[in-house]
Amino acid sequence: MSENKQNQLQIELSPEVAQGEYANFAIITHSSSDFIIDFARVLPGLPKSQVKSRVILAPEHAKRLLGALQENIVRYEREFGAIKIPQQEPRTIAPFPVGKGEA
């Protein structure tokens, strides 16, 4: 039992990070050694958006993240029903068209 407690990873979450950062747009790029995910908040009528957070992952961790997201989506949909995504351009996660910058 005490050996099990020794091997547990303890993760701290500061109050600032616990607040989170809302993002409705992500850009994913990669090189041979890294995956980079930039999260942004895109608002209708505003021509410019700013990256709010950047996460850099090793390819192995990116694949683990993909698996963990898929597993959690399956659990979510089992509990709350299917997540519906309206028709939109492929590979876009913004909930509305982006790029026009019109009010």
N, C-alpha and C positions, 0 to 999 in steps of 0.2 A: 504494500500500500504506500509506504513512504517513498519507494523507488518510483512509483507512478507519479507522485506529486513532484518529484525532482525533475522529471522529464517533461512536465507541462510548460508550455510557453506562456508567459504572461505578457499581455499587450496593453499598453497604456493609451488612453484616449483623452487628449486634452480638451477642455471645454470649447476652445476655439475650433478645433477640428470636429468635435462632436456636433457643432452647429450644421455642418455639411455645406455643400455648395450646389445649388440647383443648376442642372445642365439639361438642355433639350436638343443638343447637337454634339456629335462626336466626329472627329477626324482620326482615322487610324492609318499610320504609315509604318513601314518597317525597313530594316536593313538586314544584313546577314546575321547580325548579332543581337538586335533589339526590335521590339515592337513599341511604338509610341502612340499613346492615345491622348488626344487633346480634347478636353470637354469645354464647351462654350454654352452661353445662353443667348439664343437668337430671338429677338422680339420683332413682331410684325411692324412694318413701317420704319424700322431703323436700318439704315444701309450698312452699318458696321457692327461687328460683334467682337468681343474680346475673349480669348481663352481664359477660363477661370481656373483650370487645373490641368496639369500634364502628368501622366503616369507612364513611366518607362519600365518595360518588362523584358526579361530574357524570353526567348521563344518557348522554352519549356513552361515558364510561368504563364505566358499568354495562352498556351493550350490548356493548362490547368484552369485558368480563369474561364475560358470558353466552356469547359466541362461543368464547372461549378455554376455558371449562369444557366446553362441548359437544365441542369438538375433542379435548380431553384425555380425556373419558369415552369417546369413540369409540376412541381409541388404546388406552386401558386395557382396554376390553372385547375389542378385537381380540387383545390379548396374553394376558389372563387370563380371559376369558369374561364373559358377561352379569352385570351387577350386578342382583341380585334385591332387590326392595323388598317387604317383607310388607304385606299389606292393612292400611291405617290411614287415619285421617282425611285428607282432601285438605289439601294445603298445610302439612303438619306434617312436620318432619324428625327429630323426636325418635324414638329407636328403641323407645319404649314409650309407653303412654298417659300424658298429663300432665294435671294439674289437680285430681286427687283428693287428693293429699297424704297417702295412707294408707300405713302401714308394712306 
